[in-house]
Amino acid sequence: MFIRYAFRQECWHPNLHHATLIIDDPLLRKDYGFLNYEGLLALMDKYDFHTSIAFIPFNYRRNSPGITRMFRERPDRLSICFHGNDHTAAEFASRNAGLLNGMLTVAEERMDVHEKKTRIHCDHVMVFPQGNFSRDAMAALKAHNFSAAVNSDPCPRGENSGFSLLEFIEPAVLKYGEFPLFLRKYPREIELQDIAFNLFFGKPVLIVEHHEIFKDPESLIQLVSRINAFAPEIRWSNVQTAVENSYLRRWTPNGDLQIRAYANAGKVANASENLLRCYVEWPGCREVPVERVLLDGVPWPDARTDDKGIRFCFDLRPGESRRFSVVYQNNFGLSDANCRVQWKVKAFLRRRLSEVRDNYLSKNPHVLSGAKALQRRLFKRSNW
Ligand SMILES: [Zn+2]
C-alpha cells in the first residue's frame, strides 16, 4: 500500500470495481427449487445487485418464454454465462484436448441457437461444473476465445502446486494454459477484508450460490448490503463485463496509459481533453497461438507477440472509447465422443435426476439424503 501511495501514477492500479452474484444450474423457468425469478428480481431492485445464471447448455431448448423475456427486458439485473456443456461431474477435468474441443464446440452451438431464439446473449465466460477443471480445459477455452473462466478452487483437479505472491495478488490466475481464472466465493466465506483485498488488487467480487440460498436469503442480502456500503462505487454487472473491466492500468512519466489485460477483451475511454496514447499488453501467449488483435472489431496490424506476451498501442481522441481484443487460433483436434448415444443418455439421466433433486427432494431433507446416496451409486463407477 505504501509503495502504491508513494508512486501513485507509476504503480499498477485497478481499472473499475465490479461484482456479480453467480447462481449455478437453474433453467430459466418461473421457479427452480427455492429460486423464483420474480422474487429474485424484486430483491435485486431493492438491494441493488446483479445475478448471472451459470447456465447449462444442455438445457438450451427448455426455458420458459416469460422468464427469457424478463432476462431480455432487464439486462441490468439478469444475465447468463456458460456452465459446462452437459454438466457431467467432471467433463472439464478431462485431459483429452479433442474431447474438450468437441464439448466446447457443442456448447457454443447450443448457446448460439438459444441466443437466436431468445435474443439473450450468453457471456463467453465458463463456470466449471462442480469446480472440476484441467489445464487442458483452460487452453481449450482460450482457443475458443472465451473471455475467462470462473471457479471456487484455484487449482486443476488433482493438482495443488501453490502460488507465488505475485500470482496470488493478480486479478486472475494465469498459470494454467495462460488463460485467466477468476475466483469466486460463497457468502459465508466472504469477510469485509476479502472485499477490501479484491478491490485493492483489482479482482472482481464474484459470489457463488445455488437455488437453496433463496430458502432464506438473509445472509446473501447482508453480504450485498455490506459490499454496497463498503464500496458505493462498485458496479454490479454481468460476469463478462466484470472480467473484461478487471484489468490493471498505470501512467508513464510522459502521460501515456499502460494496460495489463487478463480477459481476452476490454474497453478503455479517454476522459481528458488531450490525445491519449494507450499501450495494451496480455501476458503469456506460448501455449495457444495468436491469430490477430482487434480494435473495435477491426484487425490491428502492429501487434507484437513474443515469449512475454502480446503488446500493441493505439491513440484515443478526447472523449473517445475503444474496445481491444485478441483472437487465438484453434489447432486442437476434434473428438465426437460426447455426441455418442451412451454419453447422451447418461447426460439426459443426470440432468433429470438433478432437477428432481433441486425441485422436489430439496424441500424434503430426509428423502433428499436417500436420493443423493442413490445418485452417487448410479454415477460413481463411470465418474459421471
Ligand atoms: Zn452446477
Boltz pocket constraint, residues with backbone or C-beta under 6 A from the ligand:
constraints:
  - pocket:
      binder: B
      contacts: [[A, 24], [A, 25], [A, 83], [A, 87], [A, 128], [A, 129], [A, 130]]
      max_distance: 6.0
